[in-house]
Amino acid sequence: MKRRILSAVLSVALLVAVAAAASGCHTLRGVGRDVESGGEAIQDAVDR
């Protein structure tokens, strides 16, 4: 039961994060830049 609740909470949090990120991008090009920037940040964190 706790696992199901945790899964639901994480799903809602992910949905909110995606919605917030998408609302910050005014164009499809902006989305691409944001995704690229996020990928670079992840790569930098892994390289450390």
Biopython code that builds the backbone (N, CA, C, O; Angstrom):
import numpy as np
from Bio.PDB.StructureBuilder import StructureBuilder

atoms = [
    (1, "MET", "N", (0.818, -1.187, 0.000)),
    (1, "MET", "CA", (0.000, 0.000, 0.000)),
    (1, "MET", "C", (0.867, 1.258, 0.000)),
    (1, "MET", "O", (0.596, 2.193, -0.754)),
    (2, "LYS", "N", (1.912, 1.293, 0.842)),
    (2, "LYS", "CA", (2.787, 2.460, 0.910)),
    (2, "LYS", "C", (3.502, 2.661, -0.424)),
    (2, "LYS", "O", (3.723, 3.791, -0.859)),
    (3, "ARG", "N", (3.852, 1.570, -1.055)),
    (3, "ARG", "CA", (4.553, 1.656, -2.342)),
    (3, "ARG", "C", (3.657, 2.285, -3.411)),
    (3, "ARG", "O", (4.129, 3.059, -4.243)),
    (4, "ARG", "N", (2.381, 1.954, -3.387)),
    (4, "ARG", "CA", (1.432, 2.504, -4.349)),
    (4, "ARG", "C", (1.250, 4.005, -4.126)),
    (4, "ARG", "O", (1.172, 4.773, -5.086)),
    (5, "ILE", "N", (1.184, 4.419, -2.872)),
    (5, "ILE", "CA", (1.041, 5.839, -2.549)),
    (5, "ILE", "C", (2.295, 6.599, -2.969)),
    (5, "ILE", "O", (2.203, 7.675, -3.559)),
    (6, "LEU", "N", (3.459, 6.043, -2.668)),
    (6, "LEU", "CA", (4.714, 6.678, -3.042)),
    (6, "LEU", "C", (4.805, 6.818, -4.556)),
    (6, "LEU", "O", (5.242, 7.855, -5.056)),
    (7, "SER", "N", (4.404, 5.802, -5.278)),
    (7, "SER", "CA", (4.411, 5.847, -6.732)),
    (7, "SER", "C", (3.489, 6.948, -7.252)),
    (7, "SER", "O", (3.844, 7.668, -8.185)),
    (8, "ALA", "N", (2.322, 7.077, -6.656)),
    (8, "ALA", "CA", (1.372, 8.111, -7.072)),
    (8, "ALA", "C", (1.933, 9.506, -6.786)),
    (8, "ALA", "O", (1.811, 10.408, -7.615)),
    (9, "VAL", "N", (2.537, 9.680, -5.629)),
    (9, "VAL", "CA", (3.110, 10.984, -5.259)),
    (9, "VAL", "C", (4.247, 11.341, -6.205)),
    (9, "VAL", "O", (4.338, 12.484, -6.653)),
    (10, "LEU", "N", (5.108, 10.391, -6.514)),
    (10, "LEU", "CA", (6.215, 10.652, -7.431)),
    (10, "LEU", "C", (5.705, 10.966, -8.834)),
    (10, "LEU", "O", (6.264, 11.822, -9.518)),
    (11, "SER", "N", (4.662, 10.289, -9.261)),
    (11, "SER", "CA", (4.082, 10.553, -10.577)),
    (11, "SER", "C", (3.524, 11.967, -10.653)),
    (11, "SER", "O", (3.724, 12.662, -11.649)),
    (12, "VAL", "N", (2.836, 12.388, -9.625)),
    (12, "VAL", "CA", (2.281, 13.747, -9.596)),
    (12, "VAL", "C", (3.415, 14.771, -9.569)),
    (12, "VAL", "O", (3.345, 15.789, -10.257)),
    (13, "ALA", "N", (4.448, 14.512, -8.789)),
    (13, "ALA", "CA", (5.581, 15.435, -8.719)),
    (13, "ALA", "C", (6.264, 15.554, -10.077)),
    (13, "ALA", "O", (6.641, 16.652, -10.486)),
    (14, "LEU", "N", (6.424, 14.452, -10.768)),
    (14, "LEU", "CA", (7.028, 14.471, -12.096)),
    (14, "LEU", "C", (6.156, 15.240, -13.074)),
    (14, "LEU", "O", (6.665, 16.020, -13.880)),
    (15, "LEU", "N", (4.871, 15.031, -13.012)),
    (15, "LEU", "CA", (3.942, 15.748, -13.882)),
    (15, "LEU", "C", (4.008, 17.259, -13.630)),
    (15, "LEU", "O", (4.008, 18.048, -14.574)),
    (16, "VAL", "N", (4.063, 17.650, -12.372)),
    (16, "VAL", "CA", (4.160, 19.079, -12.030)),
    (16, "VAL", "C", (5.479, 19.654, -12.535)),
    (16, "VAL", "O", (5.509, 20.769, -13.057)),
    (17, "ALA", "N", (6.552, 18.913, -12.386)),
    (17, "ALA", "CA", (7.858, 19.387, -12.849)),
    (17, "ALA", "C", (7.875, 19.556, -14.364)),
    (17, "ALA", "O", (8.407, 20.543, -14.875)),
    (18, "VAL", "N", (7.304, 18.612, -15.072)),
    (18, "VAL", "CA", (7.252, 18.708, -16.538)),
    (18, "VAL", "C", (6.379, 19.888, -16.960)),
    (18, "VAL", "O", (6.734, 20.624, -17.881)),
    (19, "ALA", "N", (5.256, 20.069, -16.301)),
    (19, "ALA", "CA", (4.370, 21.192, -16.623)),
    (19, "ALA", "C", (5.061, 22.523, -16.361)),
    (19, "ALA", "O", (4.934, 23.454, -17.156)),
    (20, "ALA", "N", (5.782, 22.620, -15.265)),
    (20, "ALA", "CA", (6.499, 23.859, -14.945)),
    (20, "ALA", "C", (7.594, 24.129, -15.970)),
    (20, "ALA", "O", (7.774, 25.267, -16.403)),
    (21, "ALA", "N", (8.316, 23.097, -16.356)),
    (21, "ALA", "CA", (9.371, 23.261, -17.352)),
    (21, "ALA", "C", (8.783, 23.655, -18.704)),
    (21, "ALA", "O", (9.326, 24.514, -19.398)),
    (22, "ALA", "N", (7.681, 23.030, -19.068)),
    (22, "ALA", "CA", (7.059, 23.338, -20.358)),
    (22, "ALA", "C", (6.487, 24.749, -20.381)),
    (22, "ALA", "O", (6.518, 25.411, -21.419)),
    (23, "SER", "N", (5.974, 25.208, -19.272)),
    (23, "SER", "CA", (5.402, 26.556, -19.248)),
    (23, "SER", "C", (6.491, 27.622, -19.335)),
    (23, "SER", "O", (6.219, 28.756, -19.727)),
    (24, "GLY", "N", (7.700, 27.270, -18.979)),
    (24, "GLY", "CA", (8.813, 28.206, -19.070)),
    (24, "GLY", "C", (9.384, 28.311, -20.468)),
    (24, "GLY", "O", (10.179, 29.210, -20.746)),
    (25, "CYS", "N", (8.996, 27.417, -21.343)),
    (25, "CYS", "CA", (9.494, 27.418, -22.716)),
    (25, "CYS", "C", (8.411, 27.976, -23.625)),
    (25, "CYS", "O", (7.288, 27.472, -23.643)),
    (26, "HIS", "N", (8.742, 29.003, -24.371)),
    (26, "HIS", "CA", (7.745, 29.643, -25.216)),
    (26, "HIS", "C", (7.676, 29.018, -26.606)),
    (26, "HIS", "O", (6.670, 29.162, -27.300)),
    (27, "THR", "N", (8.730, 28.331, -27.014)),
    (27, "THR", "CA", (8.749, 27.741, -28.342)),
    (27, "THR", "C", (9.321, 26.340, -28.268)),
    (27, "THR", "O", (9.899, 25.940, -27.257)),
    (28, "LEU", "N", (9.155, 25.612, -29.340)),
    (28, "LEU", "CA", (9.732, 24.274, -29.409)),
    (28, "LEU", "C", (11.248, 24.349, -29.358)),
    (28, "LEU", "O", (11.901, 23.472, -28.793)),
    (29, "ARG", "N", (11.802, 25.392, -29.944)),
    (29, "ARG", "CA", (13.251, 25.583, -29.894)),
    (29, "ARG", "C", (13.702, 25.777, -28.444)),
    (29, "ARG", "O", (14.757, 25.287, -28.042)),
    (30, "GLY", "N", (12.896, 26.493, -27.670)),
    (30, "GLY", "CA", (13.205, 26.695, -26.260)),
    (30, "GLY", "C", (13.200, 25.396, -25.485)),
    (30, "GLY", "O", (14.031, 25.187, -24.601)),
    (31, "VAL", "N", (12.256, 24.514, -25.819)),
    (31, "VAL", "CA", (12.204, 23.192, -25.169)),
    (31, "VAL", "C", (13.479, 22.429, -25.486)),
    (31, "VAL", "O", (14.076, 21.817, -24.600)),
    (32, "GLY", "N", (13.897, 22.462, -26.734)),
    (32, "GLY", "CA", (15.127, 21.769, -27.134)),
    (32, "GLY", "C", (16.339, 22.276, -26.373)),
    (32, "GLY", "O", (17.187, 21.496, -25.940)),
    (33, "ARG", "N", (16.411, 23.586, -26.216)),
    (33, "ARG", "CA", (17.536, 24.164, -25.465)),
    (33, "ARG", "C", (17.497, 23.736, -24.003)),
    (33, "ARG", "O", (18.532, 23.431, -23.410)),
    (34, "ASP", "N", (16.302, 23.715, -23.428)),
    (34, "ASP", "CA", (16.184, 23.313, -22.030)),
    (34, "ASP", "C", (16.559, 21.850, -21.841)),
    (34, "ASP", "O", (17.233, 21.500, -20.872)),
    (35, "VAL", "N", (16.125, 20.998, -22.761)),
    (35, "VAL", "CA", (16.458, 19.572, -22.666)),
    (35, "VAL", "C", (17.961, 19.385, -22.818)),
    (35, "VAL", "O", (18.576, 18.613, -22.083)),
    (36, "GLU", "N", (18.549, 20.095, -23.775)),
    (36, "GLU", "CA", (19.991, 20.001, -23.977)),
    (36, "GLU", "C", (20.749, 20.477, -22.738)),
    (36, "GLU", "O", (21.725, 19.853, -22.320)),
    (37, "SER", "N", (20.297, 21.569, -22.163)),
    (37, "SER", "CA", (20.933, 22.107, -20.961)),
    (37, "SER", "C", (20.832, 21.112, -19.805)),
    (37, "SER", "O", (21.791, 20.915, -19.059)),
    (38, "GLY", "N", (19.679, 20.499, -19.670)),
    (38, "GLY", "CA", (19.497, 19.490, -18.620)),
    (38, "GLY", "C", (20.412, 18.301, -18.827)),
    (38, "GLY", "O", (20.994, 17.785, -17.874)),
    (39, "GLY", "N", (20.539, 17.865, -20.071)),
    (39, "GLY", "CA", (21.426, 16.745, -20.381)),
    (39, "GLY", "C", (22.876, 17.066, -20.074)),
    (39, "GLY", "O", (23.612, 16.231, -19.548)),
    (40, "GLU", "N", (23.279, 18.285, -20.408)),
    (40, "GLU", "CA", (24.653, 18.698, -20.116)),
    (40, "GLU", "C", (24.906, 18.756, -18.616)),
    (40, "GLU", "O", (25.986, 18.392, -18.151)),
    (41, "ALA", "N", (23.921, 19.208, -17.863)),
    (41, "ALA", "CA", (24.068, 19.268, -16.399)),
    (41, "ALA", "C", (24.217, 17.864, -15.820)),
    (41, "ALA", "O", (25.012, 17.645, -14.906)),
    (42, "ILE", "N", (23.456, 16.926, -16.349)),
    (42, "ILE", "CA", (23.557, 15.538, -15.881)),
    (42, "ILE", "C", (24.927, 14.973, -16.229)),
    (42, "ILE", "O", (25.551, 14.312, -15.399)),
    (43, "GLN", "N", (25.404, 15.226, -17.450)),
    (43, "GLN", "CA", (26.705, 14.734, -17.840)),
    (43, "GLN", "C", (27.807, 15.329, -16.962)),
    (43, "GLN", "O", (28.737, 14.625, -16.567)),
    (44, "ASP", "N", (27.705, 16.612, -16.661)),
    (44, "ASP", "CA", (28.702, 17.248, -15.795)),
    (44, "ASP", "C", (28.701, 16.621, -14.401)),
    (44, "ASP", "O", (29.757, 16.409, -13.805)),
    (45, "ALA", "N", (27.515, 16.330, -13.893)),
    (45, "ALA", "CA", (27.420, 15.724, -12.570)),
    (45, "ALA", "C", (28.009, 14.327, -12.558)),
    (45, "ALA", "O", (28.636, 13.929, -11.576)),
    (46, "VAL", "N", (27.817, 13.576, -13.637)),
    (46, "VAL", "CA", (28.350, 12.208, -13.712)),
    (46, "VAL", "C", (29.863, 12.234, -13.863)),
    (46, "VAL", "O", (30.563, 11.384, -13.312)),
    (47, "ASP", "N", (30.365, 13.207, -14.608)),
    (47, "ASP", "CA", (31.813, 13.297, -14.846)),
    (47, "ASP", "C", (32.596, 13.657, -13.574)),
    (47, "ASP", "O", (33.793, 13.382, -13.497)),
    (48, "ARG", "N", (31.954, 14.254, -12.599)),
    (48, "ARG", "CA", (32.657, 14.658, -11.374)),
    (48, "ARG", "C", (32.988, 13.513, -10.546)),
    (48, "ARG", "O", (33.581, 13.673, -9.480)),
]
sb = StructureBuilder()
sb.init_structure("model")
sb.init_model(0)
sb.init_chain("A")
sb.init_seg("    ")
for serial, (resi, resn, name, xyz) in enumerate(atoms, 1):
    if name == "N":
        sb.init_residue(resn, " ", resi, " ")
    sb.init_atom(name, np.array(xyz, "f"), 0.0, 1.0, " ", f" {name:<3s}", serial, name[0])
structure = sb.get_structure()
